[in-house]
């Protein structure tokens, strides 16, 4: 158990940040799944913008690795281009 006030505060802060990161990560995964299942051309382009923005935010905050975000965006872009064509 923590011996200092600052250590107790750090424990509380870490827990709240962990929950926030988990929520943002799960929300982004849900958006990605929604995008993969969509076949409507107009909706796909809007969803892709949202998903790529969310992935960039996760990468910026080091919730996911920047290369993972880039790889996911690339795969999703291929999917969107296939649907749009």
N, C-alpha and C positions, 0 to 999 in steps of 0.2 A: 504494500500500500504506500501511497505517496507520503512524503514527510514534509513537504513545503506547500505553502498556499499556491505558489505559481505552478507547481506540478499538478495540484488538484484542478486548477483552472485549465491547464493544458489538456488534461484528461477530458474535461467537459467540452472544450473546444474541438478536440479531435473527434469526439463522438458525433457532435453536431455536423461537422464537416463530412464525416464518413457517410452519414445519412443523406446529406445534400448531394454528395457525389453519386451515391447509389441511386437516388431518385433521378438525377439527370441522365445517368448511364442507362437506366431502365427505360426512361422516356424516349431516349434516342433509339434504343433497340426496337421499341414498339413502332416508332416512325419508320424505321428501316423495313420492318416486317410489313407494315401497311403499304409502303412503296412497292415492295416486291410483289404483293398480291394485287395491286391495282393494274387495270388494263385500259382505263380511260386516258386518252392522250393529253387532254387539257389538265386533268388532275395530276398526272404524273409529273409534269414540269413544275407545277407549284410545290408538290411534295418534295421533289428533288432539291429545290432551293432550300426548303426548311431542313431537310435531312443534312445537306452539306454544311449548312450554317451550324447546326447542332453538333455535327462531328468536329468542325473546326473549333468550336467552343470547348468541347471535351479535350481536344488535343492541346489547346492553349493552356488549359488549367491542369495539364498532366494527369487527367483522369484516364485517358487512353494515350498510347504512344502516337506520335505524329505520323509515323509511317503506316500504322494501322488505319488511321483516319484517311490517309491518302489512298491506301489500297481499297478501302470500302467505297470511297467516293468514285474511284476509277471503275470498279465493278458495277456500281449503281448507274454511272454515266453510260456504260455500255448497254445496260438494261433499258434505260430511258431512251437511248438512241434507237434501239431495236423496236421498242413500242411505237415511237414517233414515226418511224419509217414505214 
